[in-house]
Amino acid sequence: MSTALPAALGIIADQVLGEPPVSPHPVALFGRAMRAVEQRCYRDRRSAGILHAAIGVGAGLATGSALRSTALATYMAVAGRSLGDAATQVADALEAGHLDLARALLPALVGRDPTGLDDKEITRAVVESVAENTVDAVVAPALWAALGGAPGALGYRAVNTLDAMVGHRSPRYRRYGWASARLDDGAGWVPARVTAVLVALARPSAATEVWRTVRRDAGAHPSPNGGVAESAFAAALGLRLGGINRYGTPPRVELRPTLGTGRPPERADIARAVALSRDVALVLAAALTAAGVLARRPPSRPRPRP
């Protein structure tokens, strides 16, 4: 818990400052490096993907060890502010009636094919992405920072970035990306469930419904972690998520299960989802701050007997 307070500082820095003002972004540099690794290591088999994942995670851990600052590493690994900004940009485009612009902006948030998506489907995609990425971009890196310091924060960011790059169910990555996808599932399993608790704390009036919805609906989702976060957000916002999603080239269609019992999302719900994601980050920061302060208190000495 000695790293809990610096992890909380990293969350707050992200909310106040946004992305680090450096170009290129460290995560972008990591992505370029791992593309180069893929070009040399790629084989259509799991063993090659395991090597790719090991190199990437090792690089993240080594960078964190060299950096040494848990607060700075958390700030670099957390991306809650940019998540909210990206979602808001899509909402603004929809509000202005610029559907083509909203479709063009959507790939920054989701991997699904935006071609032909209407206003309602774009809105659903954004709300679902904000929910799922609250785990990936806020809760998980902060918790790993609190657990493992700077190496924990950047090691997790490496895992999640590898999954985004090669963890797809496409012909090219079905085997090669298997290790990265499974690592990401494992690293996010506890943070996803912590996220559901944080959603309930951030919206206490919906806490019972959050608990009920996560227990009932999350298991039907193909992602062991995404379903938990999306179910929690659906319940807290009074929405119904899920439906037909189309991905990539060649086209792949997935029917996602219904999550929640509310109404379909509307444009205004994007702002509500962004606000909930921000509040989850702040509740987590408060919890980590409390844990860090308690960890720094000196143990009480027993009173001498008279």
C-alpha positions as CSV (number, residue, x, y, z in Angstrom):
1,M,0.0,0.0,0.0
2,S,3.0,2.4,0.0
3,T,2.4,2.9,-3.7
4,A,-1.4,3.5,-3.3
5,L,-1.0,7.3,-2.7
6,P,1.3,7.8,-5.7
7,A,-1.2,5.8,-7.8
8,A,-4.0,8.1,-6.7
9,L,-1.9,11.1,-7.6
10,G,-1.4,9.7,-11.1
11,I,-5.2,9.4,-11.5
12,I,-5.8,13.0,-10.4
13,A,-3.0,14.2,-12.7
14,D,-4.6,12.5,-15.7
15,Q,-8.0,14.0,-14.9
16,V,-6.5,17.5,-14.5
17,L,-3.8,17.5,-17.2
18,G,-5.0,14.9,-19.7
19,E,-2.4,13.1,-21.9
20,P,1.3,13.8,-21.2
21,P,2.4,16.8,-23.3
22,V,5.1,14.9,-25.2
23,S,5.2,13.7,-28.8
24,P,5.2,11.0,-29.7
25,H,3.2,9.6,-26.8
26,P,5.1,6.8,-24.9
27,V,2.4,4.3,-25.7
28,A,2.7,5.2,-29.4
29,L,6.4,4.6,-29.2
30,F,5.8,1.2,-27.6
31,G,3.3,0.4,-30.3
32,R,5.8,1.2,-33.0
33,A,8.5,-1.0,-31.3
34,M,6.1,-3.9,-31.0
35,R,5.1,-3.6,-34.7
36,A,8.8,-4.0,-35.5
37,V,8.9,-7.1,-33.2
38,E,5.9,-8.5,-34.9
39,Q,7.5,-8.1,-38.3
40,R,10.5,-10.2,-37.1
41,C,8.6,-12.7,-34.9
42,Y,5.3,-13.3,-36.7
43,R,4.5,-16.9,-37.4
44,D,0.9,-18.3,-37.5
45,R,1.3,-20.2,-34.2
46,R,0.9,-19.6,-30.5
47,S,4.5,-20.0,-29.6
48,A,5.5,-17.0,-31.7
49,G,2.7,-15.0,-30.1
50,I,4.0,-16.0,-26.6
51,L,7.4,-14.7,-27.5
52,H,5.9,-11.4,-28.8
53,A,3.9,-11.0,-25.6
54,A,6.9,-11.8,-23.4
55,I,9.0,-9.2,-25.1
56,G,6.3,-6.5,-24.8
57,V,5.6,-7.2,-21.2
58,G,9.3,-7.3,-20.4
59,A,9.7,-3.9,-22.0
60,G,6.9,-2.5,-20.0
61,L,8.2,-3.8,-16.7
62,A,11.8,-2.7,-17.5
63,T,10.6,0.8,-18.4
64,G,8.7,1.1,-15.1
65,S,11.7,-0.1,-13.2
66,A,13.9,2.5,-14.8
67,L,11.3,5.2,-14.3
68,R,10.9,4.4,-10.6
69,S,8.1,7.0,-10.0
70,T,4.8,5.3,-9.4
71,A,2.9,8.6,-9.7
72,L,4.5,9.4,-13.1
73,A,4.1,5.9,-14.4
74,T,0.4,5.9,-13.4
75,Y,-0.1,9.2,-15.1
76,M,1.4,7.8,-18.2
77,A,-0.6,4.6,-18.0
78,V,-4.1,6.0,-17.1
79,A,-6.1,7.6,-19.9
80,G,-9.4,8.5,-18.4
81,R,-9.4,12.1,-19.5
82,S,-8.6,11.2,-23.2
83,L,-11.3,8.5,-23.1
84,G,-13.9,11.1,-22.1
85,D,-12.6,13.6,-24.6
86,A,-12.8,11.1,-27.5
87,A,-16.4,10.1,-26.5
88,T,-17.4,13.8,-26.2
89,Q,-16.0,14.5,-29.7
90,V,-18.3,11.8,-31.2
91,A,-21.3,13.2,-29.2
92,D,-20.6,16.7,-30.4
93,A,-20.5,15.5,-34.0
94,L,-23.8,13.7,-33.6
95,E,-25.4,16.7,-32.0
96,A,-24.3,18.9,-34.9
97,G,-25.7,16.4,-37.4
98,H,-22.3,15.4,-38.8
99,L,-22.9,11.6,-39.0
100,D,-19.9,11.0,-41.3
101,L,-17.6,12.8,-38.9
102,A,-19.0,10.7,-36.0
103,R,-18.2,7.6,-38.0
104,A,-14.7,8.8,-38.7
105,L,-14.1,9.5,-35.0
106,L,-15.5,6.2,-33.7
107,P,-12.4,4.0,-34.5
108,A,-10.5,5.9,-31.8
109,L,-12.9,4.3,-29.3
110,V,-14.0,0.9,-30.7
111,G,-12.8,-1.8,-33.1
112,R,-16.1,-2.3,-34.8
113,D,-16.7,-1.2,-38.4
114,P,-18.4,2.2,-38.4
115,T,-19.5,2.0,-42.0
116,G,-23.3,2.3,-42.2
117,L,-23.8,2.8,-38.5
118,D,-26.7,5.2,-37.7
119,D,-27.0,7.7,-34.8
120,K,-28.3,5.2,-32.4
121,E,-25.7,2.5,-33.1
122,I,-22.9,5.0,-32.8
123,T,-24.3,6.2,-29.5
124,R,-24.5,2.6,-28.2
125,A,-20.9,1.9,-29.4
126,V,-19.6,5.0,-27.5
127,V,-21.4,4.2,-24.3
128,E,-20.2,0.6,-24.4
129,S,-16.6,1.7,-25.1
130,V,-16.6,4.2,-22.2
131,A,-17.8,1.4,-19.9
132,E,-15.3,-1.2,-21.0
133,N,-12.4,1.3,-21.3
134,T,-13.0,2.6,-17.8
135,V,-11.5,-0.8,-16.7
136,D,-8.7,-0.8,-19.3
137,A,-7.7,2.9,-19.2
138,V,-8.4,3.8,-15.5
139,V,-9.1,1.2,-12.9
140,A,-6.7,-1.6,-14.0
141,P,-3.6,0.5,-14.5
142,A,-4.2,2.3,-11.2
143,L,-4.7,-0.9,-9.3
144,W,-1.6,-2.5,-10.8
145,A,0.3,0.6,-9.9
146,A,-0.9,0.4,-6.3
147,L,0.1,-3.3,-6.3
148,G,3.4,-3.2,-8.2
149,G,4.5,0.4,-8.4
150,A,5.8,1.9,-11.6
151,P,6.5,-1.6,-13.1
152,G,3.0,-2.7,-12.3
153,A,1.5,0.4,-14.1
154,L,3.6,0.2,-17.2
155,G,3.6,-3.6,-17.3
156,Y,-0.2,-3.6,-17.4
157,R,-0.2,-0.8,-20.0
158,A,2.0,-3.0,-22.2
159,V,-0.4,-6.0,-21.7
160,N,-3.4,-4.0,-22.7
161,T,-1.7,-2.4,-25.7
162,L,-0.6,-5.8,-26.9
163,D,-4.1,-7.0,-26.7
164,A,-5.4,-4.0,-28.7
165,M,-2.7,-4.6,-31.4
166,V,-2.9,-8.4,-31.9
167,G,-5.5,-9.8,-29.6
168,H,-8.2,-10.0,-32.3
169,R,-10.2,-12.9,-33.6
170,S,-9.0,-12.4,-37.1
171,P,-7.3,-15.0,-39.3
172,R,-3.9,-13.4,-38.8
173,Y,-4.1,-13.1,-35.0
174,R,-6.2,-16.0,-34.0
175,R,-3.1,-18.0,-32.9
176,Y,-0.4,-15.3,-32.8
177,G,-2.5,-13.0,-30.6
178,W,-3.8,-15.7,-28.2
179,A,-1.2,-15.1,-25.5
180,S,-1.7,-11.3,-25.5
181,A,-5.5,-11.7,-25.3
182,R,-5.3,-14.2,-22.5
183,L,-2.9,-12.0,-20.6
184,D,-5.2,-9.1,-20.9
185,D,-8.2,-11.1,-19.7
186,G,-6.2,-12.2,-16.6
187,A,-4.8,-8.8,-15.8
188,G,-8.2,-7.2,-16.1
189,W,-10.3,-9.8,-14.2
190,V,-10.1,-8.3,-10.7
191,P,-10.1,-4.6,-11.9
192,A,-13.3,-5.3,-13.9
193,R,-15.1,-6.5,-10.8
194,V,-13.6,-3.6,-8.8
195,T,-15.0,-1.3,-11.4
196,A,-18.5,-2.7,-10.8
197,V,-18.1,-1.9,-7.1
198,L,-16.9,1.6,-7.9
199,V,-19.8,2.2,-10.2
200,A,-22.1,1.2,-7.3
201,L,-20.3,3.6,-5.0
202,A,-20.4,6.4,-7.5
203,R,-24.1,5.9,-8.1
204,P,-25.4,4.6,-4.7
205,S,-29.1,4.9,-5.6
206,A,-28.5,2.3,-8.4
207,A,-26.2,0.0,-6.3
208,T,-28.7,-2.8,-5.9
209,E,-29.5,-2.8,-9.6
210,V,-25.8,-2.8,-10.5
211,W,-25.3,-5.8,-8.4
212,R,-28.4,-7.6,-9.9
213,T,-27.5,-6.8,-13.5
214,V,-23.9,-7.8,-13.3
215,R,-24.8,-11.1,-11.7
216,R,-27.5,-11.8,-14.2
217,D,-26.1,-10.4,-17.5
218,A,-22.3,-10.2,-17.4
219,G,-21.6,-13.9,-18.0
220,A,-23.3,-13.9,-21.3
221,H,-20.8,-11.4,-22.8
222,P,-17.9,-12.9,-24.8
223,S,-15.4,-10.9,-22.7
224,P,-15.0,-12.0,-19.1
225,N,-14.3,-8.4,-18.2
226,G,-16.1,-6.2,-20.7
227,G,-19.4,-7.8,-19.8
228,V,-19.0,-6.8,-16.1
229,A,-18.2,-3.2,-16.9
230,E,-20.9,-2.8,-19.5
231,S,-23.5,-4.4,-17.2
232,A,-22.6,-2.1,-14.4
233,F,-22.8,1.0,-16.5
234,A,-26.1,-0.1,-18.1
235,A,-27.7,-0.6,-14.7
236,A,-26.3,2.7,-13.2
237,L,-27.5,4.7,-16.3
238,G,-30.8,2.9,-16.7
239,L,-29.9,1.6,-20.2
240,R,-30.1,-1.5,-22.3
241,L,-26.8,-2.3,-24.1
242,G,-25.9,-5.0,-26.6
243,G,-26.9,-5.9,-30.1
244,I,-25.3,-6.6,-33.5
245,N,-21.6,-5.5,-33.9
246,R,-19.6,-5.7,-37.1
247,Y,-15.8,-5.9,-37.1
248,G,-12.9,-5.7,-39.5
249,T,-11.9,-7.1,-42.8
250,P,-13.0,-9.7,-43.7
251,P,-16.3,-8.6,-42.1
252,R,-17.2,-10.5,-38.9
253,V,-20.6,-10.1,-37.3
254,E,-21.2,-10.8,-33.6
255,L,-24.5,-10.7,-31.7
256,R,-23.8,-9.3,-28.3
257,P,-26.2,-10.2,-25.5
258,T,-28.6,-7.7,-23.9
259,L,-27.1,-6.0,-20.8
260,G,-29.6,-4.2,-18.5
261,T,-33.3,-3.7,-18.7
262,G,-33.6,0.0,-19.4
263,R,-34.1,2.0,-22.6
264,P,-31.7,2.1,-25.6
265,P,-29.0,4.8,-25.2
266,E,-29.6,8.3,-26.6
267,R,-27.1,11.0,-27.5
268,A,-27.3,12.6,-24.0
269,D,-26.3,9.3,-22.4
270,I,-22.8,9.7,-23.8
271,A,-22.2,12.6,-21.5
272,R,-23.7,10.6,-18.6
273,A,-21.4,7.7,-19.3
274,V,-18.4,10.0,-19.4
275,A,-19.4,11.6,-16.1
276,L,-19.8,8.2,-14.6
277,S,-16.4,7.1,-15.8
278,R,-14.9,10.2,-14.3
279,D,-16.7,9.7,-11.0
280,V,-15.4,6.1,-10.9
281,A,-11.9,7.4,-11.3
282,L,-12.4,9.9,-8.5
283,V,-13.8,7.3,-6.1
284,L,-10.9,5.1,-6.9
285,A,-8.5,7.9,-6.3
286,A,-10.1,8.6,-2.9
287,A,-10.0,5.0,-1.9
288,L,-6.3,4.7,-2.9
289,T,-5.5,7.9,-1.0
290,A,-7.2,6.6,2.1
291,A,-5.3,3.3,1.8
292,G,-2.0,5.2,1.3
293,V,-2.6,7.5,4.3
294,L,-3.5,4.6,6.5
295,A,-0.4,2.7,5.4
296,R,1.8,5.6,6.3
297,R,0.5,6.0,9.9
298,P,3.0,4.7,12.4
299,P,1.8,1.7,14.4
300,S,0.3,2.6,17.8
301,R,2.5,1.7,20.8
302,P,1.1,-0.2,23.7
303,R,0.7,1.8,26.8
304,P,3.0,0.9,29.6
305,R,1.4,-0.8,32.5
306,P,1.4,1.2,35.7
